[in-house]
């Protein structure tokens, strides 16, 4: 109940949808009285659950944001682009990786892999800020888990991909990962985020920033 109150305190409706076949988190952001929405990390090979939610709520995605380049957070971009026209936002490193099955790690999952090449109209990082229907988002460069990692912050809510996961150590051993850069990133977040900030992770449940237990181990 506490989490629900925190979500709606910023007047931002947030729906978490579990990606498949890898159980990562996709988030749909929408506001009352608006029919366009933002999608963060559509990572399902089969987007049926996501599209069902969009249809049920008469929502149209106009912006898709990727927290980082790994295949279990980007897979759904391919099928979404068959139904909708949207702007895809990520940082430059992520943009370069999603077009390469080795860099997005999909080739190592099934020996086939995939690319997001030519699946969307634009890929860009909008000057570290995004304005949408009166809401303002900060796009923070947050390397550590991967070079292409970003966080998306709006007031007391932040979407962080695989940078911070409740009760788990951040994976830094994949290509582009770095424990040293992770430490720098977390220290920067500690200096700039309220302890009451609600963290929406790329895997698992959401939690308050003050409850991120790994602090003492970094």
HELIX and SHEET records of a PDB file:
HELIX    1   1 UNK A    2  UNK A    9  1                                   8    
HELIX    2   2 UNK A   48  UNK A   56  1                                   9    
HELIX    3   3 UNK A   71  UNK A   73  5                                   3    
HELIX    4   4 UNK A   77  UNK A   80  1                                   4    
HELIX    5   5 UNK A   92  UNK A   97  1                                   6    
HELIX    6   6 UNK A  107  UNK A  110  1                                   4    
HELIX    7   7 UNK A  179  UNK A  192  1                                  14    
HELIX    8   8 UNK A  209  UNK A  211  5                                   3    
HELIX    9   9 UNK A  213  UNK A  217  5                                   5    
SHEET    1   A 6 UNK A  13  UNK A  18  0                                        
SHEET    2   A 6 UNK A  25  UNK A  30 -1                                        
SHEET    3   A 6 UNK A  36  UNK A  40 -1                                        
SHEET    4   A 6 UNK A  60  UNK A  65  1                                        
SHEET    5   A 6 UNK A  87  UNK A  89  1                                        
SHEET    6   A 6 UNK A 123  UNK A 124  1                                        
SHEET    1   B 6 UNK A 129  UNK A 132  0                                        
SHEET    2   B 6 UNK A 135  UNK A 141 -1                                        
SHEET    3   B 6 UNK A 150  UNK A 154 -1                                        
SHEET    4   B 6 UNK A 157  UNK A 161 -1                                        
SHEET    5   B 6 UNK A 198  UNK A 201  1                                        
SHEET    6   B 6 UNK A 207  UNK A 208 -1                                        
END                                                                             
